[in-house]
Amino acid sequence: MIEENSPETQQQLSALSDKFDAMGQNLNHQLEGFVHSKPINYWDYIQTDVLLNLQVQRTLIPDEMVFIMYHQVNELFFKMILWEIEQVAYAKELTAVFFSEKLDRISRYFDMLTSSFNIMREGMQMEQYLKFRRTLSPASGFQSAQYRFIEFSSTELQNLIDSRFREDFKNMEKNKDSFYDEAFEQLYWQAAGKNFTTGEKTYTLKEFELKYKDEFIRFIKQYESLNLWSKFKTLPLSDQKDATLLKAMRHYDYTVNVQWVMSHYHAALHYLNQGKEPLEATGGSDWVKYMHPKYQKRIFFPEVWSQKEREEWGQNVN
């Protein structure tokens, strides 16, 4: 037990007093609250009961539970990734060391996500998946808003434009009122939200835009100068040449836009390519050309790659 008037106690009380004074709160009131508060348990802190009751099946097929939980775990990892990116975005004094550490953390999360696709590929019976997948329509993993936030906060908008429209995008007048709406229509993943037989926007895309489009555009504007690529270009030239940072950037870029994408691609191929022609995804998209990196050549940090590497992006992976 610490003595009432010990230096350690006085130091802690002084620190608490400074903290609550800055908040405009009364220290004595806060201390009284501590007296009456109950000790915290693991299950309360982690909210275990809440977490374990978030899995609600739409069918009676057992492997649907694997599908649900796997995607919920993905969303938790996406939240962790966005948390790390935000710290880089709002760092008051950004350094190459801090930047590298955060990118390494993010890459480790995506490394885990990449390897975890075996859970999807090998962890569900084909017969069961093909039965419950129809009950998921028109929902699609395409509708993960957090993943779109990760993309918007990782690179400049031009690097997320459909490869067919990038040259036109460069000539768009940024100051006009319709700029962001027009740019939104040219994002590479728009192609994934269009029915691959009619070319029309699917219900999946329409609902996705109805819920998130305004939020996405606000986020794009917010991160125009805060995204990882833009933040990198604000560093001193010496830091931009830092070997550790460049290695971390290349690792993150390749992990997300090639390795993770291809793991997702192969998992989808395993379940959807059961006939002469690939089955359409639950959202009705032309998922092959949407997902494979050789078509869209999504690159977050283009200048850390050579011209040859950019031209061959995704071509040497199967």
Salt bridges, closest charged atoms under 4 A:
GLU84 OE1 - LYS102 NZ 3.03
GLU84 OE2 - ARG105 NH1 3.12
ASP111 OD2 - HIS251 NE2 3.56
GLU122 OE2 - ARG121 NE 3.90
GLU127 OE2 - LYS131 NZ 3.54
GLU151 OE1 - ARG148 NH1 3.11
GLU156 OE2 - LYS233 NZ 2.70
ASP162 OD2 - ARG164 NH2 2.83
GLU167 OE2 - LYS170 NZ 3.26
ASP181 OD1 - LYS213 NZ 3.25
GLU182 OE1 - LYS176 NZ 3.18
GLU185 OE1 - LYS201 NZ 2.96
GLU209 OE1 - LYS201 NZ 3.09
GLU224 OE2 - LYS174 NZ 2.99
GLU309 OE2 - ARG250 NH2 2.95
GLU312 OE2 - LYS308 NZ 3.04
